[in-house]
Amino acid sequence: MHIALISKNKEQFIDGTFPKPPKNDPMLAQWIRCNNMVLAWFHRSVSESIAKSILSISTASGVWFDLKNRFSQGDIFRISDI
């Protein structure tokens, strides 16, 4: 997913370097459109149960942080078994 986001020039939406602009910023509408597009990519890329659990998160960076925390936890015993 990270590679796909880089190739679409959307990495800034997940790493937090392109935060949501203020309400009076003319870029707000474009930011919302791009953020929603990345959210849709996430929702289509995960299982239904995971998609339901991230549905209430409104930013792509929030979803990325949630998924990263959820799935980056290594189980040392399982890794050694593999």
The first five atom37 places (N, CA, C, CB, O) and aatype in JSON, in Angstrom:
{
  "aatype": [12, 8, 9, 0, 10, 9, 15, 11, 2, 11, 6, 5, 13, 9, 3, 7, 16, 13, 14, 11, 14, 14, 11, 2, 3, 14, 12, 10, 0, 5, 17, 9, 1, 4, 2, 2, 12, 19, 10, 0, 17, 13, 8, 1, 15, 19, 15, 6, 15, 9, 0, 11, 15, 9, 10, 15, 9, 15, 16, 0, 15, 7, 19, 17, 13, 3, 10, 11, 2, 1, 13, 15, 5, 7, 3, 9, 13, 1, 9, 15, 3, 9],
  "atom_mask": [
    [1, 1, 1, 1, 1],
    [1, 1, 1, 1, 1],
    [1, 1, 1, 1, 1],
    [1, 1, 1, 1, 1],
    [1, 1, 1, 1, 1],
    [1, 1, 1, 1, 1],
    [1, 1, 1, 1, 1],
    [1, 1, 1, 1, 1],
    [1, 1, 1, 1, 1],
    [1, 1, 1, 1, 1],
    [1, 1, 1, 1, 1],
    [1, 1, 1, 1, 1],
    [1, 1, 1, 1, 1],
    [1, 1, 1, 1, 1],
    [1, 1, 1, 1, 1],
    [1, 1, 1, 0, 1],
    [1, 1, 1, 1, 1],
    [1, 1, 1, 1, 1],
    [1, 1, 1, 1, 1],
    [1, 1, 1, 1, 1],
    [1, 1, 1, 1, 1],
    [1, 1, 1, 1, 1],
    [1, 1, 1, 1, 1],
    [1, 1, 1, 1, 1],
    [1, 1, 1, 1, 1],
    [1, 1, 1, 1, 1],
    [1, 1, 1, 1, 1],
    [1, 1, 1, 1, 1],
    [1, 1, 1, 1, 1],
    [1, 1, 1, 1, 1],
    [1, 1, 1, 1, 1],
    [1, 1, 1, 1, 1],
    [1, 1, 1, 1, 1],
    [1, 1, 1, 1, 1],
    [1, 1, 1, 1, 1],
    [1, 1, 1, 1, 1],
    [1, 1, 1, 1, 1],
    [1, 1, 1, 1, 1],
    [1, 1, 1, 1, 1],
    [1, 1, 1, 1, 1],
    [1, 1, 1, 1, 1],
    [1, 1, 1, 1, 1],
    [1, 1, 1, 1, 1],
    [1, 1, 1, 1, 1],
    [1, 1, 1, 1, 1],
    [1, 1, 1, 1, 1],
    [1, 1, 1, 1, 1],
    [1, 1, 1, 1, 1],
    [1, 1, 1, 1, 1],
    [1, 1, 1, 1, 1],
    [1, 1, 1, 1, 1],
    [1, 1, 1, 1, 1],
    [1, 1, 1, 1, 1],
    [1, 1, 1, 1, 1],
    [1, 1, 1, 1, 1],
    [1, 1, 1, 1, 1],
    [1, 1, 1, 1, 1],
    [1, 1, 1, 1, 1],
    [1, 1, 1, 1, 1],
    [1, 1, 1, 1, 1],
    [1, 1, 1, 1, 1],
    [1, 1, 1, 0, 1],
    [1, 1, 1, 1, 1],
    [1, 1, 1, 1, 1],
    [1, 1, 1, 1, 1],
    [1, 1, 1, 1, 1],
    [1, 1, 1, 1, 1],
    [1, 1, 1, 1, 1],
    [1, 1, 1, 1, 1],
    [1, 1, 1, 1, 1],
    [1, 1, 1, 1, 1],
    [1, 1, 1, 1, 1],
    [1, 1, 1, 1, 1],
    [1, 1, 1, 0, 1],
    [1, 1, 1, 1, 1],
    [1, 1, 1, 1, 1],
    [1, 1, 1, 1, 1],
    [1, 1, 1, 1, 1],
    [1, 1, 1, 1, 1],
    [1, 1, 1, 1, 1],
    [1, 1, 1, 1, 1],
    [1, 1, 1, 1, 1]
  ],
  "atom_positions": [
    [[0.84, -1.19, 0.0], [0.0, 0.0, 0.0], [0.88, 1.25, 0.0], [-0.95, 0.0, 1.22], [0.58, 2.22, -0.7]],
    [[1.95, 1.22, 0.78], [2.83, 2.38, 0.86], [3.41, 2.72, -0.52], [3.95, 2.13, 1.87], [3.48, 3.89, -0.9]],
    [[3.83, 1.7, -1.24], [4.39, 1.91, -2.58], [3.33, 2.5, -3.51], [4.94, 0.58, -3.15], [3.63, 3.4, -4.3]],
    [[2.12, 2.01, -3.43], [1.03, 2.53, -4.27], [0.76, 4.0, -3.95], [-0.26, 1.7, -4.08], [0.54, 4.8, -4.86]],
    [[0.78, 4.36, -2.68], [0.54, 5.75, -2.3], [1.66, 6.67, -2.77], [0.37, 5.86, -0.78], [1.41, 7.8, -3.19]],
    [[2.89, 6.19, -2.7], [4.01, 6.98, -3.2], [3.87, 7.19, -4.7], [5.35, 6.28, -2.88], [4.08, 8.29, -5.2]],
    [[3.51, 6.12, -5.42], [3.39, 6.24, -6.87], [2.27, 7.18, -7.29], [3.17, 4.86, -7.48], [2.31, 7.75, -8.39]],
    [[1.27, 7.35, -6.45], [0.16, 8.27, -6.75], [0.38, 9.65, -6.12], [-1.16, 7.67, -6.24], [-0.51, 10.5, -6.16]],
    [[1.57, 9.87, -5.54], [1.92, 11.13, -4.89], [0.95, 11.48, -3.75], [1.94, 12.26, -5.92], [0.56, 12.64, -3.58]],
    [[0.57, 10.46, -2.99], [-0.37, 10.66, -1.88], [0.23, 10.28, -0.52], [-1.63, 9.84, -2.12], [-0.49, 10.19, 0.47]],
    [[1.53, 10.05, -0.49], [2.18, 9.64, 0.76], [2.0, 10.69, 1.87], [3.67, 9.39, 0.52], [1.92, 10.34, 3.05]],
    [[1.94, 11.95, 1.49], [1.79, 13.01, 2.48], [0.48, 12.91, 3.26], [1.87, 14.37, 1.81], [0.36, 13.46, 4.35]],
    [[-0.5, 12.22, 2.7], [-1.78, 12.06, 3.39], [-1.69, 11.03, 4.51], [-2.86, 11.66, 2.41], [-2.51, 11.05, 5.42]],
    [[-0.7, 10.14, 4.45], [-0.6, 9.13, 5.51], [0.5, 9.44, 6.52], [-0.35, 7.78, 4.9], [0.44, 8.98, 7.66]],
    [[1.5, 10.22, 6.11], [2.58, 10.5, 7.05], [2.35, 11.79, 7.84], [3.9, 10.59, 6.32], [3.17, 12.15, 8.69]],
    [[1.25, 12.49, 7.57], [0.89, 13.68, 8.33], [1.57, 14.96, 7.88], [0.0, 0.0, 0.0], [1.4, 16.0, 8.52]],
    [[2.34, 14.92, 6.78], [3.03, 16.13, 6.33], [2.13, 17.05, 5.52], [4.24, 15.75, 5.5], [2.53, 18.16, 5.17]],
    [[0.92, 16.6, 5.22], [-0.05, 17.45, 4.52], [-1.33, 17.46, 5.35], [-0.31, 16.94, 3.04], [-2.31, 16.8, 4.99]],
    [[-1.32, 18.21, 6.45], [-2.5, 18.21, 7.33], [-3.68, 18.93, 6.7], [-2.16, 18.86, 8.67], [-3.54, 19.66, 5.72]],
    [[-4.84, 18.7, 7.27], [-6.07, 19.33, 6.77], [-5.95, 20.85, 6.9], [-7.31, 18.8, 7.56], [-5.66, 21.36, 7.98]],
    [[-6.18, 21.57, 5.8], [-6.11, 23.03, 5.84], [-7.28, 23.62, 6.64], [-6.11, 23.61, 4.41], [-8.3, 22.96, 6.85]],
    [[-7.12, 24.86, 7.08], [-8.22, 25.52, 7.81], [-9.45, 25.71, 6.9], [-7.76, 26.87, 8.36], [-9.35, 25.63, 5.68]],
    [[-10.59, 25.97, 7.52], [-11.85, 26.08, 6.78], [-11.85, 27.17, 5.71], [-12.98, 26.34, 7.74], [-12.54, 27.03, 4.7]],
    [[-11.1, 28.23, 5.91], [-11.11, 29.33, 4.94], [-10.03, 29.17, 3.86], [-10.92, 30.65, 5.66], [-9.88, 30.06, 3.02]],
    [[-9.3, 28.09, 3.88], [-8.24, 27.85, 2.9], [-8.85, 27.34, 1.59], [-7.2, 26.83, 3.44], [-9.67, 26.43, 1.61]],
    [[-8.46, 27.94, 0.45], [-9.02, 27.48, -0.82], [-8.62, 26.05, -1.2], [-8.59, 28.41, -1.92], [-9.24, 25.45, -2.08]],
    [[-7.61, 25.5, -0.55], [-7.17, 24.13, -0.84], [-7.97, 23.08, -0.07], [-5.69, 23.99, -0.49], [-7.78, 21.88, -0.28]],
    [[-8.86, 23.51, 0.81], [-9.6, 22.56, 1.65], [-10.4, 21.56, 0.82], [-10.54, 23.32, 2.57], [-10.38, 20.36, 1.11]],
    [[-11.1, 22.02, -0.2], [-11.93, 21.11, -1.01], [-11.06, 20.06, -1.7], [-12.74, 21.9, -2.06], [-11.43, 18.89, -1.76]],
    [[-9.92, 20.47, -2.22], [-9.02, 19.51, -2.87], [-8.45, 18.53, -1.86], [-7.89, 20.24, -3.59], [-8.31, 17.34, -2.15]],
    [[-8.11, 19.02, -0.66], [-7.58, 18.15, 0.37], [-8.62, 17.1, 0.76], [-7.15, 18.97, 1.61], [-8.29, 15.92, 0.89]],
    [[-9.86, 17.52, 0.94], [-10.94, 16.58, 1.31], [-11.11, 15.52, 0.22], [-12.27, 17.35, 1.54], [-11.26, 14.34, 0.52]],
    [[-11.1, 15.95, -1.04], [-11.25, 15.0, -2.15], [-10.12, 13.97, -2.15], [-11.28, 15.74, -3.5], [-10.37, 12.77, -2.28]],
    [[-8.89, 14.41, -2.0], [-7.75, 13.49, -2.01], [-7.75, 12.59, -0.77], [-6.43, 14.27, -2.09], [-7.47, 11.4, -0.87]],
    [[-8.06, 13.16, 0.39], [-8.12, 12.37, 1.62], [-9.17, 11.27, 1.48], [-8.44, 13.27, 2.83], [-8.94, 10.12, 1.87]],
    [[-10.33, 11.62, 0.94], [-11.4, 10.64, 0.76], [-11.02, 9.56, -0.25], [-12.69, 11.33, 0.32], [-11.41, 8.4, -0.1]],
    [[-10.27, 9.93, -1.26], [-9.81, 8.96, -2.24], [-8.87, 7.95, -1.58], [-9.1, 9.66, -3.43], [-8.99, 6.75, -1.81]],
    [[-7.95, 8.43, -0.75], [-7.03, 7.53, -0.05], [-7.8, 6.65, 0.93], [-5.93, 8.33, 0.69], [-7.52, 5.46, 1.06]],
    [[-8.78, 7.24, 1.63], [-9.62, 6.44, 2.54], [-10.33, 5.32, 1.78], [-10.65, 7.34, 3.25], [-10.4, 4.19, 2.26]],
    [[-10.85, 5.64, 0.6], [-11.53, 4.62, -0.21], [-10.56, 3.52, -0.61], [-12.15, 5.26, -1.46], [-10.93, 2.34, -0.61]],
    [[-9.33, 3.87, -0.95], [-8.33, 2.85, -1.28], [-8.09, 1.93, -0.1], [-7.0, 3.51, -1.72], [-7.99, 0.71, -0.26]],
    [[-7.98, 2.52, 1.09], [-7.79, 1.69, 2.3], [-8.97, 0.75, 2.49], [-7.62, 2.58, 3.55], [-8.79, -0.45, 2.71]],
    [[-10.18, 1.29, 2.41], [-11.38, 0.48, 2.66], [-11.51, -0.68, 1.67], [-12.62, 1.35, 2.59], [-11.98, -1.76, 2.04]],
    [[-11.1, -0.46, 0.44], [-11.17, -1.52, -0.57], [-10.03, -2.52, -0.46], [-11.19, -0.92, -1.95], [-10.1, -3.61, -1.03]],
    [[-8.97, -2.15, 0.28], [-7.77, -2.99, 0.34], [-7.72, -3.91, 1.55], [-6.56, -2.13, 0.33], [-6.81, -4.74, 1.66]],
    [[-8.66, -3.78, 2.45], [-8.64, -4.59, 3.67], [-9.89, -5.46, 3.73], [-8.53, -3.69, 4.93], [-10.85, -5.25, 2.97]],
    [[-9.88, -6.41, 4.62], [-11.04, -7.28, 4.77], [-12.24, -6.48, 5.29], [-10.73, -8.46, 5.74], [-12.09, -5.37, 5.8]],
    [[-13.41, -7.05, 5.14], [-14.64, -6.37, 5.55], [-14.63, -6.03, 7.04], [-15.85, -7.23, 5.23], [-15.06, -4.94, 7.42]],
    [[-14.15, -6.94, 7.86], [-14.15, -6.67, 9.31], [-13.19, -5.54, 9.67], [-13.78, -7.94, 10.08], [-13.49, -4.74, 10.55]],
    [[-12.05, -5.48, 9.01], [-11.11, -4.39, 9.27], [-11.68, -3.08, 8.73], [-9.73, -4.69, 8.64], [-11.56, -2.04, 9.37]],
    [[-12.29, -3.14, 7.55], [-12.89, -1.93, 6.97], [-13.94, -1.35, 7.91], [-13.52, -2.24, 5.59], [-14.01, -0.14, 8.07]],
    [[-14.74, -2.2, 8.51], [-15.76, -1.72, 9.46], [-15.11, -1.05, 10.66], [-16.65, -2.88, 9.93], [-15.65, -0.08, 11.19]],
    [[-13.96, -1.56, 11.1], [-13.32, -1.0, 12.29], [-12.63, 0.34, 12.02], [-12.31, -1.99, 12.83], [-12.37, 1.09, 12.96]],
    [[-12.33, 0.64, 10.76], [-11.68, 1.92, 10.45], [-12.63, 2.92, 9.8], [-10.49, 1.68, 9.53], [-12.23, 4.03, 9.46]],
    [[-13.87, 2.53, 9.63], [-14.85, 3.36, 8.95], [-15.06, 4.71, 9.63], [-16.17, 2.63, 8.86], [-15.32, 5.71, 8.95]],
    [[-14.95, 4.77, 10.93], [-15.21, 6.02, 11.66], [-14.01, 6.96, 11.69], [-15.64, 5.71, 13.06], [-14.13, 8.09, 12.16]],
    [[-12.86, 6.52, 11.2], [-11.68, 7.37, 11.18], [-11.76, 8.25, 9.94], [-10.35, 6.52, 11.2], [-11.9, 7.75, 8.82]],
    [[-11.66, 9.56, 10.13], [-11.95, 10.49, 9.03], [-10.74, 10.96, 8.23], [-12.63, 11.68, 9.57], [-10.9, 11.64, 7.21]],
    [[-9.54, 10.61, 8.65], [-8.37, 11.02, 7.89], [-7.55, 9.81, 7.48], [-7.51, 12.0, 8.7], [-7.5, 8.81, 8.18]],
    [[-6.9, 9.93, 6.33], [-6.05, 8.86, 5.84], [-4.9, 8.62, 6.8], [-5.52, 9.18, 4.43], [-4.5, 7.47, 7.02]],
    [[-4.35, 9.69, 7.37], [-3.25, 9.51, 8.32], [-3.73, 8.79, 9.58], [-2.63, 10.87, 8.69], [-2.98, 8.02, 10.17]],
    [[-4.97, 9.05, 9.99], [-5.53, 8.35, 11.15], [-5.69, 6.86, 10.89], [0.0, 0.0, 0.0], [-5.38, 6.05, 11.76]],
    [[-6.16, 6.51, 9.7], [-6.31, 5.09, 9.34], [-4.93, 4.44, 9.27], [-7.05, 4.94, 7.98], [-4.74, 3.34, 9.79]],
    [[-3.98, 5.11, 8.63], [-2.63, 4.56, 8.5], [-2.03, 4.3, 9.89], [-1.71, 5.52, 7.69], [-1.45, 3.24, 10.13]],
    [[-2.18, 5.26, 10.81], [-1.65, 5.12, 12.17], [-2.32, 3.95, 12.88], [-1.86, 6.42, 12.97], [-1.66, 3.16, 13.55]],
    [[-3.65, 3.83, 12.73], [-4.39, 2.73, 13.35], [-3.92, 1.38, 12.82], [-5.89, 2.9, 13.11], [-3.65, 0.46, 13.6]],
    [[-3.83, 1.26, 11.5], [-3.41, -0.02, 10.91], [-1.96, -0.34, 11.25], [-3.59, 0.01, 9.39], [-1.61, -1.5, 11.5]],
    [[-1.14, 0.69, 11.26], [0.28, 0.48, 11.61], [0.4, -0.03, 13.05], [1.08, 1.8, 11.43], [1.15, -0.97, 13.31]],
    [[-0.32, 0.59, 13.96], [-0.28, 0.14, 15.36], [-0.84, -1.27, 15.51], [-1.07, 1.11, 16.25], [-0.33, -2.07, 16.29]],
    [[-1.87, -1.54, 14.77], [-2.53, -2.84, 14.89], [-1.69, -3.98, 14.33], [-3.86, -2.8, 14.18], [-1.65, -5.07, 14.91]],
    [[-1.01, -3.75, 13.21], [-0.35, -4.85, 12.52], [1.17, -4.82, 12.56], [-0.78, -4.86, 11.12], [1.8, -5.74, 12.03]],
    [[1.78, -3.82, 13.15], [3.24, -3.79, 13.19], [3.8, -4.42, 14.45], [3.73, -2.36, 13.08], [5.02, -4.49, 14.64]],
    [[2.93, -4.88, 15.31], [3.38, -5.52, 16.54], [3.9, -6.92, 16.2], [2.24, -5.59, 17.59], [3.14, -7.8, 15.81]],
    [[5.19, -7.1, 16.35], [5.79, -8.39, 16.05], [5.67, -9.35, 17.22], [0.0, 0.0, 0.0], [5.86, -8.96, 18.38]],
    [[5.38, -10.57, 16.92], [5.35, -11.62, 17.92], [6.66, -12.39, 17.79], [4.09, -12.57, 17.74], [6.83, -13.18, 16.86]],
    [[7.58, -12.14, 18.71], [8.92, -12.72, 18.62], [8.89, -14.24, 18.54], [9.76, -12.28, 19.8], [9.68, -14.84, 17.82]],
    [[7.99, -14.87, 19.28], [7.93, -16.33, 19.27], [7.42, -16.85, 17.92], [7.03, -16.84, 20.4], [7.92, -17.85, 17.4]],
    [[6.43, -16.16, 17.37], [5.92, -16.57, 16.06], [6.96, -16.34, 14.97], [4.63, -15.81, 15.71], [7.13, -17.18, 14.09]],
    [[7.66, -15.23, 15.04], [8.7, -14.94, 14.06], [9.79, -16.0, 14.12], [9.29, -13.55, 14.3], [10.28, -16.45, 13.08]],
    [[10.18, -16.39, 15.32], [11.23, -17.41, 15.43], [10.76, -18.77, 14.91], [11.7, -17.54, 16.9], [11.56, -19.54, 14.38]],
    [[9.47, -19.07, 15.06], [8.92, -20.31, 14.51], [8.95, -20.32, 12.99], [7.47, -20.52, 15.0], [9.19, -21.35, 12.36]],
    [[8.71, -19.16, 12.4], [8.71, -19.06, 10.94], [10.11, -19.21, 10.43], [8.09, -17.74, 10.47], [10.34, -19.15, 9.22]]
  ]
}
